[in-house]
Amino acid sequence: MANPERPEVLAYVALGANLGAAQATVLAAMQSVAALPQTRFIASSSLYRTAPLDAAGPDFINAVVAVSTRLSAPELLLHLQRLEIGAGRERPYRNAPRTLDLDILLYGDASITSPTLQVPHPRMWQRAFVLVPLAEIAPAKVSSPQLQAVASQEIERLV
């Protein structure tokens, strides 16, 4: 159960979808993440279109949101997984196309390694679809060399 005495932690969550009405799904998921218990919305990036990376299927719609939360990292993960299931997320195989994907990128300054959660997200530094929207809302979290390392990956900001 969430602890109202726990201090708020700034967390960054990546959102992505490439099945169904992906853009509408990501926008709705932004609102759902912002409405989680003991969580306050801080910022959201623009939406971005990217080709699948290490995956198949249609292009992805991606974004990143920042929230301040009193939920622990495992509690936040549980809520995000419930939102994925509510959006029809299935996991038939690794990197399968998906109706909704929600990943905790950063949880304050925490370093977490458990069987169910790894923070910082282990592959975030290799993915333009994470770093570009994260840099949009939290420029201090992403360095120029990190952005340069993913510059060859195509990414399109949607208006």
Secondary structure, 3 states (H helix, E strand, C coil): CCCCCCCCEEEEEEEEECCCCHHHHHHHHHHHHHCCCCEEEEEECCCEEECCCCCCCCCEEEEEEEEEECCCHHHHHHHHHHHHHHCCCCCCCCCCCCCCEEEEEEECCCCEECCCCEECCCCHHHCHHHHHHHHHHCHHHCCHHHHHHCCCCCEEECC
